[in-house]
């Protein structure tokens, strides 16, 4: 086995372990820190693919700005601990969406779209920032906007889940 393959497997195990730690952590701050480590391993994957600009963007945007925003919201709301009444019944939509995501990934892999997308991403990533920005805001505008909406929905969902009702007030 080559050194690059060994590094890949170590990083893959780290990414899976940090994702599992994030999902199972009962402390929201620890979950956010697990997510930062996961973002770091994904950035190293981008470096291994020869995409330093995307790796730097991953660390700067997600590991820096987005996680500072999430930690600020967590600390502002004062909900470091996840409530005990959050059970499996409330997790059913998340489980259904996870199953849908796994089915989608299986479909894409079976159609060999994933390998084509990786080749396209690596060739675009080696370009200068200006052509990359043109591609991002023309060809890849829909995924870019879907990602921004997903981040917004995640933040609103975190606020809704942690909102505590005041005494005498009904929601």
Beta strands, then each sheet from edge to edge (+ up, - down):
end
